[in-house]
Amino acid sequence: HRRYWHQLALINEAIVDVTQQIANASDQLENYEAMLTSDTGIQYTDTQIANVELEPSIQTFQAELNQLKTERKAMLREGVTPEHRTVRRLDNRIAATEQEMADVREQKLRKLFDAELDSLRTGISGLRAEEVELTDRAQTLVKRLVDTTRILGQIEEYDRQINSLRDQISTQRSIQDELEKKNPDNIGRITLYSGSTPCV
């Protein structure tokens, strides 16, 4: 009986925890889905941006940009003017590389965003399934507790009846003992006078 109560308490704690997780994940999912239809578009988090910046392709673009910018600075130091076709050619390459890197960064950010969105939806579904399972287990335990309590109540009633019967038997024995203590004398008197006639 106590074991059932302990198990039920643990399950109730788990249900509260899962319910809170569902609420938190649902809030986050709502924010993600709102950004999909927002006029301002998706606002990526600092963590998402930092993760994408560590992508090998982005690192490659960044290294190429650094090299092109270093070459441009060297040319300017040598006296080549910004209007020179060589510098302009470098400027075009830098701009094209920056645009390509921005496009790839956006693609990767969106891919990461969509993956997190799917993960939230899957996670919430899993949590809800877990919540249903825990609730079913709790209801099963409650039924067992009710059955056990009823059985214990029946046992207590049987014990009460048995104790009552024992009291009745004890009372009857006490009465019988009292009668047996009184009856031997009476029986003796009857036996003593039954065989003779009284003298006149």
Helices and strands as residue ranges (DSSP letters): H 2-36, H 46-53, H 56-77, H 85-194
